[in-house]
């Protein structure tokens, strides 16, 4: 078949594919565009058609069947521009490819992720791209990080960008530490840095030598902070960390913490890790997923990798349970599809076939159905489930609360029903309260070397709703068994994850030899 003129191709394909989407068949419309793209020899048009096909499915909350091909085609165009010396244009095209590859629908708004299923395969095109290799090329620093002098406190700069949720205990400890002087910096609110600490495209362009004025502005705004600090601790391996690594940190040590969602984002793929000394993960399974997707993190010149659990003050959760707590299941946090509260509803249904005293308490804000069509689809299905159970009192939604320890007084079994978690603080807090833990074997990590079954005691983890129901029935069969199991869970949680235990790991990482003088 001879090549079809571009204008004729576009004129034929777009109205038909759009009509199929409006008729409720977006995948058929995308398939038409994909087939036509396969017959187009011109790389730019091919990439446009593949991207349009992918966007058609994404706009309907579907994971595109040819998502890898679509983003790889855009990278081919980026690399052609890069070869021509058009570095800014190449960076812009590569940014478009990344935003397509890591769209929230395939990775965050569903119960699966193509990256989690095959991290090496899904990201292979990123490693082939000449443009992205240039973006992430190690630029290093003029001088190595040095230890602070002994005649003054260790200057610790704690950085976040609009999300300090996991920092209060860490910040509080070192603000009162005799060997530390602390400053905090929120890149989202600082008047000088907020306008600079955003923009994937210009960060990538700066990394390949363009955007010189932007680079000078970043240098000027960050330099006073970097010159003051002995150590910078950046929470979240995302936009803030990528921005900071645009600038040579000098002799200042840089530590970045990666939680979970960042492993499913483009940020680790564009960062210059030669300017990061230590990369901290909150669990081994997230470390494994991240290094599989970004294998340069395992190279000899990569940052030192650490696993330290989240900072949680668990003793506050050990309170007497209410009399009817034994038959109450609790799920803390339902604001993401990945929490999969419908799995909890299925467990409840199975339990109530045996005993209708079992009920479910949902703690926290619900799903934002406007986030994407994929979220709305899950939200609507969950609402149908709950509509059948709420009128009888089998399910109660507490909503957001500032008193989670108080809410957990009602909970006799704490659930983790998620498909992915980095650590799941809500589950651990429930265990610390004396509730029986029941943890779904998080499917993003199930069957791998590390996951829920290695993070928690083996008997806490189950494979199916049926397994969960059997565990709950057995361990809540009598008051004595339930209380004994809950007590053991609380003791384990406090011994393994309480801040009184975990802060020693942070002392060693952040302060090194000075940890022994902690208050």
C-alpha positions in Angstrom: 0.0 0.0 0.0 1.5 3.4 -1.0 2.0 6.0 1.7 -1.1 8.0 2.4 -0.8 11.8 2.1 -0.7 13.2 5.6 -3.5 15.7 5.1 -5.8 12.9 3.7 -4.9 10.6 6.5 -5.6 13.1 9.2 -8.8 14.2 7.5 -10.1 10.6 7.4 -8.9 9.3 10.8 -9.8 12.0 13.3 -13.5 12.4 12.7 -14.0 8.7 12.6 -12.0 8.1 15.8 -13.7 10.9 17.6 -17.1 9.6 16.5 -16.3 6.2 17.8 -15.2 7.7 21.2 -18.5 9.7 21.4 -20.4 6.5 20.7 -18.8 4.8 23.7 -16.0 3.0 21.8 -12.8 5.0 22.5 -10.6 2.0 22.2 -11.9 1.3 18.6 -11.2 4.9 17.7 -7.7 4.6 19.2 -7.2 1.4 17.3 -8.0 3.1 14.0 -5.4 5.8 14.7 -2.8 3.2 15.8 -3.3 1.2 12.6 -2.9 4.3 10.4 0.1 5.4 12.4 1.7 2.0 11.6 1.5 2.8 7.9 2.9 6.4 8.1 6.7 6.7 7.3 7.1 10.2 8.6 8.2 10.1 12.3 6.5 13.4 13.4 3.1 12.4 12.0 3.5 8.8 13.4 4.2 10.2 16.8 1.2 12.6 16.6 -1.2 9.9 15.6 0.0 7.5 18.3 -0.2 10.2 20.9 -3.7 11.2 19.8 -4.7 7.5 20.0 -3.3 7.3 23.5 -4.9 10.5 24.7 -8.3 9.4 23.3 -8.2 6.4 25.7 -6.7 8.3 28.6 -9.5 10.9 28.3 -11.9 8.0 28.9 -10.0 6.6 31.9 -8.4 3.7 30.0 -4.8 2.6 29.8 -3.8 2.8 26.2 -2.8 -0.5 24.6 0.1 1.1 22.8 1.2 3.6 25.4 4.9 2.5 25.2 4.8 2.8 21.4 3.3 6.3 21.7 5.8 7.7 24.1 8.7 6.0 22.3 7.6 7.6 19.0 7.7 11.0 20.6 11.2 10.3 21.9 12.3 9.4 18.4 11.3 12.9 17.4 13.1 14.4 20.4 16.3 12.6 19.5 16.1 13.8 15.9 15.9 17.4 17.1 18.7 16.8 19.6 20.9 15.4 16.8 20.3 18.7 14.9 21.5 20.7 17.8 18.0 21.9 18.7 18.3 21.1 22.4 15.5 23.2 23.8 13.0 21.7 21.2 14.4 18.2 21.9 13.8 18.7 25.7 10.3 20.0 25.1 9.5 16.9 22.9 11.0 14.6 25.5 8.9 16.3 28.2 5.8 15.6 26.2 6.9 11.9 26.0 7.4 11.7 29.7 4.0 13.3 30.5 2.3 10.8 28.2 4.3 7.8 29.6 3.6 8.7 33.2 0.0 9.9 32.9 -1.9 9.4 36.1 -4.5 7.1 34.6 -2.3 4.1 33.8 -0.3 4.3 37.0 -2.2 6.1 39.8 -5.9 5.9 39.1 -6.3 2.2 38.6 -5.6 -1.2 40.3 -2.7 -2.0 38.0 0.2 -0.2 36.4 2.2 -1.1 33.3 5.4 0.1 35.0 4.8 -2.0 38.2 4.1 -5.0 36.0 7.3 -4.6 34.0 9.5 -1.8 35.2 12.4 -2.6 33.0 10.4 -3.1 29.9 8.1 -0.1 30.4 11.0 2.3 30.8 13.4 0.8 28.2 12.6 3.5 25.6 13.7 6.1 28.2 17.1 4.6 28.4 17.5 4.4 24.6 16.7 8.0 24.2 19.7 10.2 23.4 17.9 13.3 24.7 17.0 11.7 28.1 20.5 10.4 28.5 21.7 13.9 28.1 19.1 15.3 30.5 20.1 12.8 33.2 23.8 12.9 32.4 25.9 13.2 35.6 27.1 16.8 35.9 28.6 16.2 39.3 29.9 18.9 41.6 33.1 20.9 41.7 33.9 19.7 45.3 32.9 16.6 47.2 30.6 16.9 50.2 32.5 17.4 53.5 31.6 16.7 57.1 30.7 19.9 59.1 33.2 21.3 61.6 33.1 20.0 65.2 33.0 23.5 66.8 29.4 24.3 66.0 26.0 22.5 65.5 25.3 20.5 62.3 23.3 22.8 60.0 20.4 20.8 58.7 18.1 22.3 56.0 14.8 20.4 55.6 13.2 21.0 52.3 9.7 20.1 50.9 7.5 21.5 48.3 3.9 21.8 49.5 3.8 18.5 51.4 5.4 18.3 54.9 3.0 15.6 56.1 5.8 13.2 57.0 8.2 15.7 58.5 6.9 17.0 61.8 8.6 14.4 64.0 11.8 14.6 62.1 11.8 18.4 62.2 10.9 18.5 65.8 13.6 16.1 66.9 16.4 18.1 65.3 15.1 21.5 66.2 15.6 20.4 69.9 18.8 18.5 69.3 21.9 20.0 71.0 24.1 19.1 68.0 21.8 20.4 65.2 20.7 23.8 63.9 17.6 23.5 61.7 16.0 25.6 59.0 13.0 24.5 57.0 12.3 25.5 53.4 9.0 25.1 51.5 9.7 25.6 47.8 6.0 26.1 47.2 5.7 29.2 49.4 9.1 30.8 49.4 8.7 34.0 47.4 12.0 33.7 45.6 12.0 29.9 44.9 8.3 29.2 44.3 8.2 30.7 40.8 11.4 28.7 39.9 10.7 25.3 41.4 8.3 24.1 38.8 8.2 23.3 35.1 9.3 20.0 33.8 10.2 21.3 30.3 12.5 24.1 31.4 14.2 21.9 34.0 15.0 19.4 31.3 16.1 22.2 28.9 18.4 23.5 31.6 19.9 20.1 32.0 20.9 19.9 28.3 22.4 23.4 28.3 19.5 25.6 27.4 17.6 28.0 29.6 20.7 29.8 30.8 18.8 32.7 32.4 16.6 30.2 34.3 19.8 28.4 35.5 21.3 31.6 36.8 18.1 32.5 38.6 18.0 29.0 40.2 21.6 29.3 41.3 21.1 32.8 42.8 18.0 31.7 44.7 19.4 28.4 46.0 22.9 29.4 46.7 22.4 31.1 50.1 20.5 28.0 51.4 23.1 25.6 50.1 26.0 27.7 51.5 24.4 27.8 54.9 23.6 24.1 55.2 25.9 21.2 56.0 23.2 18.7 55.0 20.1 19.2 52.9 17.2 16.7 53.5 14.7 16.9 50.6 11.4 15.1 51.2 9.8 13.6 48.1 11.9 12.6 45.1 9.9 14.8 42.8 9.9 18.3 41.4 11.6 19.9 44.4 14.5 17.4 44.3 14.8 17.7 40.6 15.0 21.5 40.9 17.6 21.4 43.6 19.9 19.2 41.6 20.0 21.7 38.8 22.5 23.5 40.9 25.9 22.4 42.1 25.5 21.9 45.9 29.1 22.6 46.6 30.4 20.8 49.7 26.9 20.4 51.1 25.6 16.9 51.5 22.3 16.2 49.8 19.8 13.5 51.0 16.6 12.9 49.1 13.7 10.7 50.4 11.4 8.8 48.0 8.1 7.6 49.3 6.0 5.7 46.7 4.2 7.6 44.0 7.5 9.1 42.7 8.5 5.6 41.6 5.6 5.8 39.2 6.5 9.3 38.0 9.0 10.8 35.6 11.0 12.7 38.1 13.6 10.1 39.0 14.2 9.7 35.3 15.4 13.3 34.7 17.3 13.9 38.0 21.0 14.3 38.2 21.7 11.8 40.9 25.4 12.7 40.9 24.4 15.6 43.0 22.6 13.4 45.6 24.7 11.7 48.2 22.1 9.5 49.8 18.7 8.3 48.5 16.3 7.2 51.2 13.4 4.8 50.7 10.7 4.0 53.2 10.6 0.4 52.3 12.7 -2.2 50.4 10.0 -3.0 47.9 9.7 0.6 46.7 13.5 0.7 46.5 13.4 -2.4 44.3 10.7 -1.0 42.0 12.6 2.3 41.6 16.0 0.7 40.9 14.4 -1.6 38.3 12.8 1.3 36.5 15.9 3.6 37.0 18.9 1.1 36.9 21.5 3.9 36.9 20.7 4.0 40.7 22.6 0.8 41.0 25.7 2.1 39.2 29.0 2.6 41.1 28.7 6.4 41.0 25.0 6.4 42.2 23.9 7.7 45.6 24.1 5.5 48.6 20.7 3.8 49.0 19.0 3.4 52.4 15.7 2.1 53.8 14.3 3.8 56.9 10.7 3.5 57.9 8.4 6.5 58.3 8.5 8.5 61.5 5.4 7.7 63.6 4.7 8.3 67.2 2.7 5.1 67.9 2.4 5.1 71.7 -0.5 7.6 71.4 -2.6 4.9 69.7 -2.6 2.5 72.6 -6.0 3.2 74.1 -8.8 0.9 75.5 -11.1 -0.4 72.8 -14.8 0.3 72.9 -17.0 -2.7 73.9 -18.2 -3.4 70.3 -14.9 -2.9 68.6 -14.3 -6.7 68.2 -16.7 -6.8 65.2 -15.6 -3.5 63.6 -13.3 -3.5 60.6 -11.4 -0.3 60.0 -9.9 1.1 56.9 -7.9 4.4 57.4 -7.5 6.4 54.2 -9.8 5.9 51.2 -8.9 8.9 49.1 -7.1 7.0 46.3 -8.2 4.2 44.0 -5.0 2.3 45.0 -6.5 1.9 48.5 -9.2 -0.3 46.9 -11.9 0.0 49.5 -14.1 -2.2 47.4 -11.8 -5.1 48.5 -12.8 -4.2 52.1 -16.4 -4.2 51.2 -16.1 -7.7 49.7 -14.4 -8.9 53.0 -17.3 -7.5 54.9 -19.9 -9.2 52.8 -18.1 -12.6 53.4 -18.0 -12.0 57.1 -21.7 -11.0 57.3 -22.7 -14.3 55.8 -21.5 -15.8 59.1 -22.3 -13.0 61.5 -24.2 -9.8 60.8 -22.5 -8.1 63.8 -19.5 -7.4 61.6 -19.4 -3.8 60.2 -16.9 -1.6 58.4 -15.7 1.9 59.5 -14.1 4.1 56.7 -11.9 6.8 58.1 -10.7 9.7 56.0 -11.8 11.7 53.0 -13.3 9.9 50.0 -12.3 9.7 46.4 -12.3 12.9 44.2 -14.4 11.7 41.3 -13.3 14.7 39.3 -9.7 13.6 39.3 -10.1 11.5 36.1 -12.6 9.3 34.4 -10.9 6.3 35.8 -11.4 7.6 39.4 -15.0 8.4 38.6 -15.6 4.9 37.4 -14.2 3.4 40.5 -16.0 6.0 42.7 -19.4 5.2 41.1 -18.9 1.4 41.6 -18.0 2.0 45.3 -21.0 4.2 45.9 -23.3 1.4 44.5 -21.6 -1.0 46.9 -22.0 1.3 49.9 -25.6 2.2 49.1 -26.5 -1.4 49.8 -24.8 -1.5 53.1 -25.0 1.9 54.7 -28.7 1.9 55.5 -28.4 -1.1 57.8 -25.4 0.3 59.6 -23.0 -2.3 58.1 -20.8 0.5 56.8 -20.2 3.9 58.3 -18.1 6.7 56.8 -16.4 8.8 59.5 -14.7 11.2 57.0 -11.6 13.2 57.7 -10.6 13.5 61.4 -7.8 15.0 63.4 -8.2 12.3 66.1 -7.2 9.1 64.4 -6.3 7.5 67.8 -9.8 8.2 69.0 -11.3 6.8 65.8 -9.3 3.6 66.2 -10.8 3.0 69.6 -13.8 1.7 67.6 -11.8 -0.7 65.4 -11.1 -4.3 66.3 -9.6 -5.3 62.9 -7.4 -2.9 60.9 -7.3 -3.5 57.2 -4.8 -2.7 54.4 -6.6 -3.4 51.2 -4.4 -1.5 48.9 -2.8 -2.6 45.6 0.3 -0.6 46.4 1.7 1.1 49.5 5.2 2.2 50.5 4.5 1.5 54.1 0.9 2.1 55.1 1.0 4.2 58.2 -2.7 3.8 58.8 -2.3 0.0 59.0 0.6 0.3 61.4 -1.2 2.9 63.6 -4.2 0.5 63.8 -1.9 -2.4 64.8 -0.4 -0.1 67.5 -3.9 0.5 68.8 -4.4 -3.2 69.4 -6.5 -4.0 66.4 -5.9 -7.3 64.6 -4.0 -6.5 61.4 -5.2 -8.0 58.1 -3.0 -7.0 55.1 -3.7 -7.7 51.5 -0.6 -8.9 49.7 -0.2 -5.6 47.7 -0.5 -6.7 44.1 2.0 -4.2 42.7 4.7 -6.1 44.7 3.2 -9.6 45.3 5.5 -12.4 44.2 8.6 -10.2 44.2 11.5 -10.4 46.6 10.1 -7.7 48.9 6.6 -6.6 49.6 3.9 -6.8 52.2 5.0 -10.3 53.2 8.5 -9.2 54.0 7.5 -5.8 55.6 5.0 -7.3 58.0 4.8 -10.6 60.0 3.8 -13.4 57.6 0.5 -14.2 59.4 -0.7 -10.6 59.0 -0.8 -11.0 55.2 -3.5 -12.6 53.1 -4.0 -13.2 49.4 -7.7 -12.9 48.8 -10.8 -11.6 50.5 -11.7 -15.1 51.4 -8.4 -15.5 53.2 -9.0 -12.2 55.0 -12.4 -13.3 56.1 -11.1 -16.6 57.4 -8.3 -14.8 59.4 -10.8 -12.4 60.9 -13.3 -15.0 61.9 -10.6 -17.1 63.6 -9.0 -14.2 65.5 -12.3 -12.5 66.6 -14.0 -15.8 67.5 -13.7 -15.0 71.2 -13.0 -11.9 73.2 -9.8 -13.5 74.6 -8.4 -14.5 71.2 -9.1 -11.1 69.8 -7.5 -9.2 72.6 -4.5 -11.5 72.8 -3.9 -11.1 69.0 -4.3 -7.4 69.2 -1.9 -7.1 72.1 0.7 -9.0 70.2 0.3 -6.8 67.1 0.6 -3.6 69.2 3.8 -4.9 70.8 5.3 -5.7 67.4 4.3 -2.3 66.0 5.8 -0.4 68.8 9.0 -2.5 68.9 9.6 -2.2 65.1 8.2 1.2 64.0 7.8 3.6 66.8 9.7 6.9 66.6 11.6 5.9 69.7 13.2 3.1 67.6 13.3 4.7 64.2 14.9 8.0 65.2 18.2 6.2 65.8 18.3 5.4 62.1 17.7 9.1 61.2 20.4 10.2 63.6 22.9 7.9 61.9 21.9 9.1 58.5 21.5 12.9 59.2 24.1 13.5 61.9 26.4 10.6 61.6 28.9 10.3 64.5 27.1 13.0 66.5 24.0 10.8 67.1 25.2 9.6 70.5 24.7 13.1 72.0 21.0 13.2 71.1 18.6 14.7 73.6 
